[in-house]
Amino acid sequence: MFISVSLNRDAIDEPEPSLGNMGIKWFSIYAVLCIFVHHIFVFFLEAFKLNEFYYTLTRSLLSVIFTFFVVLLVEFIFHNRKSG
């Protein structure tokens, strides 16, 4: 589902979502969507109540930012090793 929403089908030949295959723009959209949905689900499942909605949302967003930068770092490291 996320690949069809965030992916420009004409831009890539391989269906594997990676920085090398998708480019920075499409990979960023795809990664942030996936990470956001995952973290929202996990943090609200952990809290299991909506009375701390903004606190849980803030935790989720900060975690999304941190996780996205870690994913980008890993992608840049392994993308450079493949092409080098």
DSSP file with accessible surface (Angstrom, degrees, kcal/mol):
  #  RESIDUE AA STRUCTURE BP1 BP2  ACC     N-H-->O    O-->H-N    N-H-->O    O-->H-N    TCO  KAPPA ALPHA  PHI   PSI    X-CA   Y-CA   Z-CA
    1    1 A M     >        0   0  169      0, 0.0     4,-1.5     0, 0.0     5,-0.2   0.000 360.0 360.0 360.0 -48.0    0.0    0.0    0.0
    2    2 A F  H  >  +     0   0   55      1,-0.2     4,-2.6     2,-0.2     5,-0.2   0.844 360.0  55.8 -68.3 -32.3    2.7    2.5    1.0
    3    3 A I  H  > S+     0   0   55      1,-0.2     4,-1.7     2,-0.2    -1,-0.2   0.934 108.1  47.7 -65.6 -42.2    4.8    1.7   -2.1
    4    4 A S  H  4 S+     0   0   62      1,-0.2    -1,-0.2     2,-0.2    -2,-0.2   0.839 115.6  46.0 -68.9 -29.2    1.8    2.5   -4.4
    5    5 A V  H  < S+     0   0   98     -4,-1.5    -2,-0.2     1,-0.1    -1,-0.2   0.908 125.0  28.9 -76.7 -41.7    1.1    5.8   -2.6
    6    6 A S  H  < S+     0   0    2     -4,-2.6     2,-0.4    -5,-0.2    24,-0.2   0.506 101.7  91.9-101.5  -3.1    4.7    7.0   -2.4
    7    7 A L     <  -     0   0   24     -4,-1.7     2,-1.0    -5,-0.2     3,-0.1  -0.776  61.5-145.5-106.5 134.0    6.3    5.5   -5.4
    8    8 A N    >>  -     0   0   63     -2,-0.4     3,-1.7     1,-0.2     4,-0.6  -0.829  19.6-158.9 -87.9 102.8    6.7    7.0   -8.9
    9    9 A R  T 34 S+     0   0  167     -2,-1.0     3,-0.4     1,-0.3    -1,-0.2   0.765  86.6  55.0 -61.9 -26.4    6.4    3.7  -10.8
   10   10 A D  T 34 S+     0   0  151      1,-0.2    -1,-0.3    -3,-0.1    -2,-0.0   0.692  98.4  65.1 -77.8 -16.7    8.1    5.1  -13.9
   11   11 A A  T <4 S+     0   0   57     -3,-1.7     2,-0.3    11,-0.0    -1,-0.2   0.706 101.8  43.1 -83.2 -20.2   11.2    6.1  -11.9
   12   12 A I     <  -     0   0   21     -4,-0.6    10,-0.1    -3,-0.4     9,-0.1  -0.887  49.8-163.1-129.0 158.5   12.4    2.7  -10.8
   13   13 A D  S    S+     0   0  167     -2,-0.3    -1,-0.1     8,-0.2     8,-0.0   0.680  78.9  60.6-104.8 -29.4   12.9   -0.8  -12.4
   14   14 A E  S    S-     0   0  105      7,-0.1    -1,-0.1     2,-0.1     0, 0.0  -0.829  71.0-142.5-104.2 142.3   13.2   -2.8   -9.2
   15   15 A P        +     0   0  108      0, 0.0    -1,-0.1     0, 0.0     7,-0.0   0.565  67.0 112.3 -80.5  -4.7   10.4   -3.1   -6.5
   16   16 A E  S    S-     0   0   98      1,-0.1     2,-1.1     5,-0.0     5,-0.1  -0.527  70.4-130.7 -71.2 121.9   12.9   -3.1   -3.6
   17   17 A P        +     0   0   44      0, 0.0     2,-0.3     0, 0.0    -1,-0.1  -0.603  54.0 132.6 -77.0 101.3   12.5    0.1   -1.6
   18   18 A S     >  -     0   0    6     -2,-1.1     4,-2.5     1,-0.1     5,-0.4  -0.957  67.7-109.5-142.6 164.5   16.0    1.4   -1.2
   19   19 A L  H  > S+     0   0   13     -2,-0.3     4,-2.0     1,-0.2     8,-0.1   0.895 117.6  51.8 -62.5 -39.3   17.8    4.7   -1.6
   20   20 A G  H  4 S+     0   0   40      1,-0.2    -1,-0.2     2,-0.2     4,-0.1   0.859 116.3  39.0 -67.1 -35.4   19.7    3.5   -4.7
   21   21 A N  H  4 S+     0   0   44     -5,-0.1    -2,-0.2     1,-0.1    -1,-0.2   0.822 127.0  30.2 -83.5 -33.8   16.5    2.3   -6.4
   22   22 A M  H  X S-     0   0    9     -4,-2.5     4,-0.5     1,-0.1    -3,-0.2   0.696  98.9-125.3-102.9 -23.7   14.1    5.0   -5.5
   23   23 A G  H  X  -     0   0   33     -4,-2.0     4,-2.1    -5,-0.4     5,-0.3  -0.059  38.0 -74.3  87.2 162.9   16.1    8.2   -5.1
   24   24 A I  H  > S+     0   0   87      1,-0.2     4,-2.2     2,-0.2     5,-0.2   0.886 126.5  50.9 -66.6 -39.4   16.1   10.5   -2.1
   25   25 A K  H  > S+     0   0  133      2,-0.2     4,-2.1     1,-0.2    -1,-0.2   0.972 116.6  37.0 -65.7 -53.9   12.7   12.1   -2.6
   26   26 A W  H  X S+     0   0   65     -4,-0.5     4,-2.4     1,-0.2     5,-0.2   0.878 117.2  52.0 -70.8 -35.3   10.7    8.9   -3.1
   27   27 A F  H  X S+     0   0    9     -4,-2.1     4,-3.1     2,-0.2     5,-0.2   0.917 109.3  50.8 -65.8 -40.4   12.6    6.9   -0.5
   28   28 A S  H  X S+     0   0   28     -4,-2.2     4,-2.6    -5,-0.3     5,-0.3   0.924 111.6  46.9 -63.3 -44.9   12.1    9.7    2.1
   29   29 A I  H  X S+     0   0   67     -4,-2.1     4,-2.2    -5,-0.2     5,-0.2   0.948 116.0  45.4 -61.2 -48.5    8.4    9.7    1.5
   30   30 A Y  H  X S+     0   0   47     -4,-2.4     4,-2.3   -24,-0.2     5,-0.2   0.939 115.5  46.0 -60.9 -48.0    8.1    6.0    1.6
   31   31 A A  H  X S+     0   0    8     -4,-3.1     4,-2.9     1,-0.2     5,-0.3   0.923 112.7  48.8 -65.6 -44.6   10.3    5.6    4.7
   32   32 A V  H  X S+     0   0   57     -4,-2.6     4,-2.8    -5,-0.2     5,-0.2   0.914 111.7  50.0 -64.5 -41.0    8.6    8.4    6.7
   33   33 A L  H  X S+     0   0   57     -4,-2.2     4,-2.3    -5,-0.3     5,-0.2   0.945 114.8  43.4 -61.0 -48.1    5.1    7.0    5.9
   34   34 A C  H  X S+     0   0   37     -4,-2.3     4,-2.3    -5,-0.2    -2,-0.2   0.931 116.7  46.0 -64.2 -46.2    6.1    3.5    7.0
   35   35 A I  H  X S+     0   0   19     -4,-2.9     4,-2.9    -5,-0.2     5,-0.3   0.915 112.5  51.5 -64.2 -42.2    8.0    4.7   10.1
   36   36 A F  H  X S+     0   0   75     -4,-2.8     4,-2.7    -5,-0.3     5,-0.3   0.945 111.4  45.5 -62.5 -48.4    5.2    7.1   11.1
   37   37 A V  H  X S+     0   0   68     -4,-2.3     4,-2.2    -5,-0.2     5,-0.2   0.932 115.1  48.6 -62.2 -43.0    2.4    4.4   10.9
   38   38 A H  H  X S+     0   0  107     -4,-2.3     4,-2.7    -5,-0.2    -2,-0.2   0.948 114.4  44.0 -61.9 -49.3    4.5    1.9   12.8
   39   39 A H  H  X S+     0   0   21     -4,-2.9     4,-3.0     2,-0.2     5,-0.3   0.891 112.0  52.1 -68.4 -39.6    5.5    4.3   15.6
   40   40 A I  H  X S+     0   0   38     -4,-2.7     4,-2.2    -5,-0.3     5,-0.3   0.944 113.2  45.8 -59.6 -47.0    2.0    5.7   16.0
   41   41 A F  H  X S+     0   0  134     -4,-2.2     4,-2.1    -5,-0.3    -2,-0.2   0.949 116.0  44.8 -61.1 -48.3    0.6    2.2   16.3
   42   42 A V  H  X S+     0   0   60     -4,-2.7     4,-2.4    -5,-0.2    -2,-0.2   0.936 115.3  45.7 -65.6 -45.7    3.3    1.0   18.7
   43   43 A F  H  X S+     0   0   27     -4,-3.0     4,-2.4     1,-0.2    -1,-0.2   0.887 115.3  46.0 -70.5 -36.4    3.2    4.1   21.0
   44   44 A F  H  X S+     0   0   39     -4,-2.2     4,-2.6    -5,-0.3     5,-0.3   0.856 112.5  51.3 -74.3 -30.3   -0.6    4.2   21.2
   45   45 A L  H  < S+     0   0   98     -4,-2.1    -2,-0.2    -5,-0.3    -1,-0.2   0.898 111.3  48.8 -67.5 -37.9   -0.7    0.5   21.8
   46   46 A E  H  < S+     0   0  118     -4,-2.4    -2,-0.2    -5,-0.2    -1,-0.2   0.930 117.2  39.8 -66.2 -45.6    1.8    1.0   24.6
   47   47 A A  H  < S-     0   0   22     -4,-2.4    -2,-0.2    -5,-0.2    -1,-0.2   0.890  84.8-167.6 -71.5 -39.3   -0.1    3.9   26.2
   48   48 A F     <  +     0   0  171     -4,-2.6     2,-0.3    -5,-0.2    -3,-0.1   0.761  57.1  80.2  55.8  28.6   -3.5    2.2   25.6
   49   49 A K        -     0   0  102     -5,-0.3     3,-0.3     3,-0.1    -1,-0.1  -0.978  66.2-147.5-157.1 151.2   -5.4    5.4   26.4
   50   50 A L  S >  S+     0   0  130     -2,-0.3     3,-1.2     1,-0.2     4,-0.1   0.455  81.2  87.9-100.8  -0.9   -6.2    8.5   24.6
   51   51 A N  T 3  S+     0   0  126      1,-0.3     3,-0.2     2,-0.1    -1,-0.2   0.715  93.7  47.1 -72.8 -15.8   -6.2   11.0   27.5
   52   52 A E  T 3> S+     0   0   82     -3,-0.3     4,-2.5     1,-0.2    -1,-0.3  -0.231  76.3 136.8-110.0  43.3   -2.4   11.5   26.9
   53   53 A F  H <>  +     0   0   84     -3,-1.2     4,-2.7     1,-0.2     5,-0.2   0.915  69.2  44.1 -58.8 -49.8   -2.9   11.9   23.2
   54   54 A Y  H  > S+     0   0  179      2,-0.2     4,-2.4     1,-0.2    -1,-0.2   0.869 113.4  50.9 -69.9 -35.4   -0.5   14.9   22.7
   55   55 A Y  H  > S+     0   0  137      2,-0.2     4,-2.4     1,-0.2    -1,-0.2   0.939 114.0  44.5 -64.4 -45.5    2.2   13.4   24.8
   56   56 A T  H  X S+     0   0    1     -4,-2.5     4,-2.4     2,-0.2    -2,-0.2   0.897 113.4  50.7 -67.0 -39.5    2.0   10.1   22.9
   57   57 A L  H  X S+     0   0   45     -4,-2.7     4,-2.7    -5,-0.3    -1,-0.2   0.917 110.1  50.0 -64.2 -41.4    1.9   11.9   19.6
   58   58 A T  H  X S+     0   0   77     -4,-2.4     4,-2.5     2,-0.2     5,-0.3   0.927 110.7  49.4 -63.5 -43.9    5.0   14.0   20.5
   59   59 A R  H  X S+     0   0   75     -4,-2.4     4,-2.1     1,-0.2    -1,-0.2   0.912 112.2  49.5 -59.8 -42.4    6.9   10.8   21.5
   60   60 A S  H  X S+     0   0    0     -4,-2.4     4,-2.4     2,-0.2    -2,-0.2   0.925 111.2  47.7 -63.8 -46.3    5.9    9.2   18.2
   61   61 A L  H  X S+     0   0   78     -4,-2.7     4,-2.2     2,-0.2    -2,-0.2   0.907 112.2  48.6 -65.1 -41.4    7.0   12.2   16.1
   62   62 A L  H  X S+     0   0  114     -4,-2.5     4,-2.3     1,-0.2    -1,-0.2   0.906 112.7  49.0 -65.1 -37.6   10.4   12.6   17.9
   63   63 A S  H  X S+     0   0   31     -4,-2.1     4,-2.8    -5,-0.3     5,-0.2   0.871 108.4  53.8 -69.0 -36.2   10.9    8.9   17.4
   64   64 A V  H  X S+     0   0   12     -4,-2.4     4,-2.7     2,-0.2     5,-0.2   0.932 109.3  48.5 -62.3 -44.4   10.0    9.1   13.7
   65   65 A I  H  X S+     0   0   93     -4,-2.2     4,-2.0     2,-0.2    -2,-0.2   0.948 114.7  44.4 -62.0 -48.9   12.6   11.9   13.2
   66   66 A F  H  X S+     0   0  145     -4,-2.3     4,-2.0     1,-0.2    -2,-0.2   0.941 115.4  47.6 -61.6 -46.9   15.3    9.9   15.0
   67   67 A T  H  X S+     0   0   36     -4,-2.8     4,-2.8     1,-0.2    -1,-0.2   0.898 109.1  54.2 -64.0 -39.5   14.5    6.6   13.3
   68   68 A F  H  X S+     0   0   28     -4,-2.7     4,-2.7    -5,-0.2    -1,-0.2   0.923 108.5  48.6 -62.6 -41.9   14.4    8.3    9.8
   69   69 A F  H  X S+     0   0  128     -4,-2.0     4,-2.3     2,-0.2    -1,-0.2   0.888 111.5  49.9 -67.2 -35.1   17.9    9.8   10.3
   70   70 A V  H  X S+     0   0   62     -4,-2.0     4,-2.6     2,-0.2    -2,-0.2   0.929 111.2  49.2 -66.1 -43.6   19.2    6.4   11.4
   71   71 A V  H  X S+     0   0   46     -4,-2.8     4,-2.7     1,-0.2    -2,-0.2   0.925 112.0  48.6 -61.5 -44.5   17.6    4.7    8.3
   72   72 A L  H  X S+     0   0   22     -4,-2.7     4,-2.7     2,-0.2     5,-0.2   0.914 110.5  51.5 -61.6 -41.4   19.1    7.4    6.0
   73   73 A L  H  X S+     0   0  107     -4,-2.3     4,-2.2     2,-0.2    -2,-0.2   0.941 112.1  45.4 -61.3 -46.2   22.5    6.9    7.6
   74   74 A V  H  X S+     0   0   62     -4,-2.6     4,-2.6     1,-0.2     5,-0.3   0.916 112.8  51.1 -64.0 -42.5   22.4    3.1    7.1
   75   75 A E  H  X S+     0   0   47     -4,-2.7     4,-2.5    -5,-0.2     5,-0.2   0.913 110.7  48.1 -62.4 -43.2   21.1    3.6    3.5
   76   76 A F  H  X S+     0   0   93     -4,-2.7     4,-1.9     2,-0.2    -1,-0.2   0.902 112.3  49.8 -64.9 -38.8   24.0    6.0    2.7
   77   77 A I  H  X S+     0   0   75     -4,-2.2     4,-1.4    -5,-0.2    -2,-0.2   0.959 118.2  37.0 -65.0 -48.7   26.6    3.7    4.2
   78   78 A F  H  X S+     0   0  108     -4,-2.6     4,-1.7     2,-0.2    -2,-0.2   0.822 113.8  56.5 -78.0 -28.2   25.4    0.6    2.4
   79   79 A H  H  X S+     0   0   70     -4,-2.5     4,-1.8    -5,-0.3    -1,-0.2   0.917 108.3  48.2 -66.7 -41.0   24.5    2.4   -0.9
   80   80 A N  H  X S+     0   0   98     -4,-1.9     4,-1.1    -5,-0.2    -2,-0.2   0.855 109.1  53.5 -69.0 -33.1   28.1    3.7   -1.1
   81   81 A R  H  < S+     0   0  178     -4,-1.4    -1,-0.2     2,-0.2    -2,-0.2   0.884 108.2  50.1 -68.9 -36.9   29.6    0.3   -0.4
   82   82 A K  H  < S+     0   0  156     -4,-1.7    -2,-0.2     1,-0.2    -1,-0.2   0.915 115.4  40.9 -66.6 -43.7   27.6   -1.3   -3.3
   83   83 A S  H  <        0   0   90     -4,-1.8    -1,-0.2    -5,-0.1    -2,-0.2   0.657 360.0 360.0 -80.2 -15.4   28.6    1.3   -5.8
   84   84 A G     <        0   0   98     -4,-1.1    -3,-0.1    -5,-0.2    -2,-0.1   0.568 360.0 360.0 -91.0 360.0   32.2    1.5   -4.7
